[in-house]
Amino acid sequence: MKKKILLVDDDHFFRICQAIFLREGVEVESPLVMEPEKWDPGRYSLVIGSYPMAAPFFLRISEWKIPVFILSEGLSRELISLMKKIPNSRFFLKPLDFDHFRGIVCNVVHSE
C-alpha cells in the first residue's frame, strides 16, 4: 500500500509538501476536499496541519492512533491545551527547515 499523509493547510503549503513528499514515495491528500465520512485513519501514516486553521479538524480526529504533526508560528496556552487532547501529537515551529522536516516525516511514514 502506498504511504499517505493527510495535510490540513493552505493550497500553497499543500503544493510544496506534495512536491517534496511525492519524490519520497508518499502521497499527500487534503481533508478539505473530502467529505468527513471519507476521513479514514487506516489510509494514512501521518496527519499534518497548521494551527489555528486545522484546530477543528484535529479535535475531530483526536481518537485516531496515528501521529499528528501540528505546525504553528508560536506556542500558546490554547495550542498546548489542544495538544494534550491529541496523544500522538508533535509540535513544529514555523518557518520550517524543510530538509529537516522532510527527514522527520519520512522516518515516521516509512517506519510504520
Secondary structure, 3 states (H helix, E strand, C coil): CCEEEEEECCHHHHHHHHHHHHCCCEEEECHHHCCHHHCCHHHCCEEEEECCCCHHHHHHCCCCCCCEEEEECCCCHHHHHHHHHCCCEEEEECCCCHHHHHHHHHHHHHCC
